[in-house]
Amino acid sequence: MKNAIIDKIEKNQMKSKLAPFRVGDMVRVHAKIVEGNKERIQIFEGMVIAMDSTGVNETFTVRKLVGGLGVEKKFLRHSPRLAGVDVVRSGKVRRAKLYYLRERIGNKALRTKEEEQLADEILATQEEVRQHIVEEEKAEKEAREKRHEERLKNKEHPPVPLKSDPAKATDSPAK
């Protein structure tokens, strides 16, 4: 069991200003980086794939893709080097640890269940539109063939295609 004094010290060091986030959320982490005498804030944006521990030692792991390679960074939630965490997008997941995303390649590595369903719906809609266009073109072609057959039955001549250049037309007056 922890000592009451240690609990008090830890409670003072904990941050309460951070936005609440969960595993599966896309977050933008603002971390303070010290380079020589200068201090700057570096932004790391990715998906939270794990959260570990509790209290002052609470950590979270963020994964993002850089040039097709997965990069993971582990942050202490209550660290003084952590300037802030913004939730970019919430994701719905059913796991506490998303380590299976390490095996996925490309954009699939950053998709949650909702995004995969949305992507599937978009692909299905695009396929329906393509099929509709193909059906319309088929119907137009059949209608043209039917008109052509009717003209032949009625012994009408099919329309003569127009020439593209009117100067070369044969019925123009000769010079």
C-alpha positions as CSV (number, residue, x, y, z in Angstrom):
1,M,0.0,0.0,0.0
2,K,1.2,3.5,-0.9
3,N,2.2,6.0,1.7
4,A,-0.1,9.0,2.2
5,I,2.7,11.4,1.6
6,I,3.6,9.8,-1.7
7,D,-0.1,10.0,-2.7
8,K,-0.2,13.7,-2.0
9,I,3.0,14.4,-4.0
10,E,1.7,12.4,-6.9
11,K,-1.7,14.1,-6.8
12,N,0.0,17.5,-7.1
13,Q,2.0,16.4,-10.1
14,M,-1.0,15.0,-12.1
15,K,-2.5,17.1,-14.9
16,S,-6.2,17.6,-15.1
17,K,-6.2,19.9,-18.1
18,L,-5.7,17.2,-20.7
19,A,-8.6,16.4,-23.0
20,P,-10.1,12.9,-22.2
21,F,-9.2,10.4,-24.9
22,R,-9.3,6.6,-25.3
23,V,-7.6,3.9,-27.3
24,G,-8.6,4.2,-31.0
25,D,-8.8,8.0,-31.0
26,M,-6.7,10.1,-33.4
27,V,-4.8,12.6,-31.2
28,R,-2.4,15.5,-31.8
29,V,0.2,15.5,-29.0
30,H,2.1,18.7,-28.3
31,A,5.5,17.8,-26.7
32,K,8.1,20.2,-25.5
33,I,11.5,19.5,-27.0
34,V,14.7,21.0,-25.7
35,E,17.5,21.6,-28.2
36,G,20.5,23.3,-26.7
37,N,19.2,26.5,-25.0
38,K,16.0,26.6,-27.0
39,E,12.7,24.9,-26.2
40,R,10.1,24.3,-28.9
41,I,6.9,22.3,-29.2
42,Q,6.8,19.3,-31.5
43,I,3.5,18.0,-32.7
44,F,3.0,14.2,-33.1
45,E,-0.4,13.2,-34.6
46,G,-1.5,9.6,-34.7
47,M,-3.8,6.9,-33.3
48,V,-3.7,5.9,-29.7
49,I,-3.0,2.2,-29.7
50,A,-2.4,1.6,-26.0
51,M,-2.8,3.1,-22.6
52,D,-0.8,1.7,-19.6
53,S,-0.6,2.1,-15.8
54,T,-2.5,4.6,-13.6
55,G,-1.7,7.6,-11.6
56,V,1.5,9.6,-12.3
57,N,3.0,6.8,-14.3
58,E,0.2,6.6,-16.8
59,T,1.4,6.3,-20.4
60,F,-0.1,6.2,-23.8
61,T,1.3,5.0,-27.1
62,V,0.6,6.9,-30.3
63,R,1.2,5.4,-33.8
64,K,1.4,7.2,-37.1
65,L,2.6,6.4,-40.6
66,V,5.6,8.3,-42.0
67,G,6.5,7.5,-45.6
68,G,4.8,4.1,-45.4
69,L,6.5,3.1,-42.2
70,G,4.8,3.0,-38.8
71,V,6.3,5.2,-36.1
72,E,5.3,4.7,-32.4
73,K,6.0,7.1,-29.6
74,K,5.2,6.5,-25.9
75,F,4.2,9.6,-23.8
76,L,3.8,10.0,-20.0
77,R,0.4,11.5,-19.6
78,H,1.3,13.7,-16.7
79,S,4.8,14.7,-17.8
80,P,5.8,18.4,-17.6
81,R,7.2,17.9,-21.2
82,L,3.7,17.3,-22.5
83,A,2.2,20.7,-23.5
84,G,-1.2,19.3,-24.5
85,V,-3.2,16.6,-26.2
86,D,-6.0,17.4,-28.7
87,V,-8.5,14.8,-29.9
88,V,-8.7,15.0,-33.7
89,R,-11.2,12.2,-34.2
90,S,-12.8,9.6,-31.9
91,G,-12.7,6.0,-33.0
92,K,-14.8,3.1,-32.0
93,V,-12.7,0.0,-31.1
94,R,-13.3,-3.1,-29.0
95,R,-9.8,-3.7,-27.8
96,A,-7.7,-2.2,-25.0
97,K,-4.5,-2.6,-27.1
98,L,-4.5,-2.1,-30.9
99,Y,-1.2,-3.8,-31.5
100,Y,-2.7,-5.6,-34.5
101,L,-2.4,-2.3,-36.4
102,R,1.3,-2.9,-36.5
103,E,0.8,-5.7,-39.1
104,R,-1.5,-3.6,-41.3
105,I,0.1,-1.8,-44.3
106,G,-0.8,1.6,-45.6
107,N,-3.9,3.5,-44.8
108,K,-5.6,0.4,-43.5
109,A,-3.4,0.7,-40.4
110,L,-5.2,3.9,-39.4
111,R,-8.7,2.8,-40.0
112,T,-11.1,2.0,-37.2
113,K,-14.4,0.1,-37.5
114,E,-16.5,3.1,-38.4
115,E,-14.1,4.3,-41.0
116,E,-13.9,0.8,-42.6
117,Q,-17.7,0.7,-42.8
118,L,-17.7,4.2,-44.4
119,A,-15.1,3.2,-46.9
120,D,-17.1,0.1,-47.8
121,E,-20.2,2.1,-48.3
122,I,-18.4,4.6,-50.5
123,L,-17.0,1.8,-52.6
124,A,-20.5,0.2,-52.9
125,T,-22.0,3.5,-53.9
126,Q,-19.3,4.0,-56.6
127,E,-20.0,0.5,-57.9
128,E,-23.7,1.2,-58.0
129,V,-23.1,4.4,-60.0
130,R,-20.8,2.5,-62.4
131,Q,-23.5,-0.2,-63.0
132,H,-26.2,2.4,-63.5
133,I,-24.0,4.2,-66.1
134,V,-23.3,0.9,-67.9
135,E,-27.0,0.0,-67.9
136,E,-27.9,3.5,-69.3
137,E,-25.3,3.1,-72.1
138,K,-26.6,-0.4,-72.9
139,A,-30.2,1.0,-73.1
140,E,-29.1,3.8,-75.4
141,K,-27.3,1.4,-77.7
142,E,-30.3,-0.9,-77.8
143,A,-32.6,2.0,-78.6
144,R,-30.2,3.1,-81.4
145,E,-30.1,-0.4,-82.9
146,K,-33.9,-0.7,-82.7
147,R,-34.4,2.7,-84.5
148,H,-31.9,1.6,-87.1
149,E,-33.8,-1.7,-87.7
150,E,-37.1,0.1,-87.9
151,R,-35.7,2.5,-90.6
152,L,-34.4,-0.5,-92.5
153,K,-37.9,-2.2,-92.3
154,N,-39.6,1.0,-93.5
155,K,-36.9,1.2,-96.3
156,E,-35.6,4.5,-95.0
157,H,-32.0,5.3,-95.5
158,P,-30.0,5.7,-92.3
159,P,-28.9,9.2,-91.6
160,V,-25.7,10.1,-93.3
161,P,-23.0,11.2,-90.9
162,L,-22.0,14.8,-91.3
163,K,-18.5,15.7,-92.3
164,S,-16.4,17.5,-89.7
165,D,-15.0,20.2,-92.1
166,P,-17.8,22.2,-94.0
167,A,-15.2,23.6,-96.5
168,K,-14.6,20.1,-97.8
169,A,-18.3,19.4,-98.4
170,T,-19.2,18.1,-101.9
171,D,-22.3,20.2,-102.4
172,S,-20.4,23.5,-102.1
173,P,-20.1,25.6,-105.3
174,A,-17.0,24.9,-107.4
175,K,-14.5,27.7,-107.9
